[in-house]
């Protein structure tokens, strides 16, 4: 059991995972080119046990109202597993498994597992939550920060969403679905057939981000990086579209990033 960084390699692909820093993917290099923004808060972190913002940090489970810490006032954002120390359960040259036990302030006991699997042309991330007791609502997802530029090439983002969640002034979905609006985005999109977004750095790389999940947040309002975030529900989804973790059915999701050189 260790929280030391773990590096996986396959062909000319190299992935580094930092379990001591929220089990984030701290580096993804292809033939020496770094695809992820560097820094303690960047890379790609798991969003657990919720994704995006919870309105005022409060969610209901039956008749109980639970208050989460307001880490992005006036809301709670992205869960808190990204700030926790995870444990390395096992690791080989191309696959590693990490765990994290849910504790206060989350009101339900449970375990989160992340599996990181690398091949020569793809990275697959799988997140699961199991309960140690009662059923509870939860979400899982990923928040990668892809470098906006590789060399002199700026990224282009392409996808075909069925709808965009209308965003209110509080950055939360209003519940209305609208046509996809022009960039810039800090928005949630619906893809009922599964997430499928392509990032292209002309003359450098193309990365296809896919998931069976029907929700993705795309964020491109910063100069340094862009984010494509597959997740099991929309922002504030603990209140509007809860997914239950039950003793017989864990919550599990995965995303695969496939790349090719151009």
N, C-alpha and C positions, 0 to 999 in steps of 0.2 A: 504494500500500500504506500503510495507516494503522491505528492503534489508537484513533483518535478516536471518540467516541460517534456512533452513527448513529441518526437519527430517521426513522421512516416514518409517513406519514399517508394516511388514506383516509376520506373523509367526516369524521365527528366523532371518528374513532378515531386515536390516536397511540401509537406504540410506540417506545421508546428501547432500543437495544442497546449494551452496554458491552464491546467486544472486549478491552479492556485489563484487565477484571475478570472473566475466565473466560467471556466471551461470554454473559453473563447478560442476560436481559431486565430492565432496571433499572426500567422504567416501562411500564404499560399504562393509558392514560387513555381513557375513553369520555365524550364531551361534558364533559370537564374532571374527571370523577370517576376517581380513582386506584384501580385494582383490586388492585394488588400491594403487599405490605408493603415499605416503603422502608428502605434501609440497605445497606451494602457486602456483607453476607452474605445478603441476601434477594433480592427480585425473583423471577426464575425462572432457575435455572442448569442447564446440561446436565450430566448424570451420565455421564461417559466416563472410562476404558474399562470401568467397572463401575458397578453401581447398588446402593445400600444398603451393607450391611456384608459384608466378607469375613471369615470366621472366623479370628481370630488373624492376619489380614493375609496368609494363605498360600493359594495355589491351585496345583493340579497341572495340568501339560500333558504328557501322556504320562508319562514317568518323572521329569520335572523338577518340583521344587517351587520356586515363586517366592515371595519375601517382599516384600510391599508395606509402605511406612511406616505405622506405627500412628497414624493421625491422629485416631482415636477409640478410645483404648486400652480393652480389649485387641484391638480390631479396626481394620481399615482401612475407610473409608467414602466412598462417593459418587465414587470416582475422584479424579483431580487436575487434570483439564482446567478445573475451576471456579476453580482457583487460578492458572491460566496466562494469558499474554497471547496472544490470537488475532490473526490478520491479517484485515483486510477485503479480500476479493478483488474484490468489486464491489457497487455499491449504486445503486438507483433510488429513486423516490419511495415505492414500495410493496413493494420486495423487496430483500433484501441477502444476500450470501453471505460466510461467514467460514470460515477454515481454521486448523488447529492440528496441528503435527507431533508425534506421540508420541515421547518421549525418555525417558532414565533418570528414574525407576527402572523404568518399564515396559520389559520385556525384548524387545519386538518393535518394529521400525520400521514406521510407518504414518502415515496422515494422516486427520484427522477434519474433516468439513465440516458446517457448520450453515447451513441456508437458513431465513430468516425472511421470511414472505410475509403481507401484510396486505390485507384488503378492508374494506369499510365495516362488516361485521358478523361478521368472523372473522379469527383469527390462526392460521396453519399454520406449525409448526416441524418441520423435517426434519433428522435427524442421520444421517450415514453414516461408516463407518470402512472404509478400504481399506488393504491391506498393501503394504509395499515389499519384502517377502521371503516368509518362510514363513507358513503358516496359523497363526492363534492364536485362543484363546477371548476373547470380549469381551461387553460389554453396553452398551447406550445407553438413556438415558431423560431425563426432565425433572423438576425439583424446584421447582415454583412455590409461592410463599407468597402465598396470596390473603388480603386483609384480612378478618378475621372480621366486622368491622362496616363498613357503608357508611352514613354518617349514623348514625341510631339503629337501623338494621336489622341484626340478627345473621344470619349465614349459616346455611342449612339444607343438608345434604348428602344426596343421594338417589342410590342405585344398587341394582342387582340382581345380585349376584355369585353364581356357581355354588358357590363355597366360600371359606373363609378359611384361610390357612396358619396352623396352630397355631404360636404364638410361645413360645419357651423363655425362661428367666430371662435368657439372654444376648442376648435380642432377635433371635435368629436363628430361622428356621423349623425346626421339628423334623422335617419331612417328612410330618407328619400333616395331613390336610385335615379341617376342621371346619365346622359351620354358622356363618354370619355372627353374630358376637356384638354385643351393644349397645355404643354409644359409652361412653367415649372410645376412639379407635383410634390405634395406631402399628403398623399391620398391613398385610400383603400379601393381596390378594384375586385370585381367578382368574375371568376373564371370557373363556371360550373363543371367544365370538363377537366379541370386541373390547371394549376399554375404553369405557364409557359412563357418565359420572358427571355429575350436574347439581348445580350450586351455585346456591342461590336466596337473594337478599336481598329479602325481601318488600317490595313497594312501590318497589323500586329496580331491580335487574337479576337476570336469570338467565343463567348461563354453563354451557354444555354442553361437557364435556371428553371428546373421543373419540380413539380410536386403533385401528388394526387389531391392535395387540399384545394379548396375552391377560392381561397382568399390570398391576396398579396397587397402589401403596401409598397409603393414606389416613392422614394424621396430623392429629389435631385436639386435641392435648394442651396447646397454648399458648393464652393469652388473646388474643394479638394477631392470629394468623393461622391458617389451615388449609392443608394441602397435599394435592394430588391428583396423584400421580406415575406417569404411564404409563411402562412400561419393558419391555424385551425379555426379562426373566427375573426371578425372585424374588431377594430378598437372599441372598447367598452362592451365587448362581447360577453363578459361574465354577466352583464345585465340584460343584453339584448338577444344573444344567441349562445346560451351556455352549452358546453359539452360536458357530460358527466364522466368522472372517473369512478368506477364501481368496483366492488370486490371481485367481480367476475369479468370485468371488461376494462382494462387499463386504457388510457388515452395515448395513442401512438401516432406519430407522423414522421415523414421523411422528406428530404429534398435531395436532388442530385444536380450537381453542376458539371456539365460536360464542355470541354474546350477543344478548340482546334486553332492551329496557327494559320495566319492568312498570308 
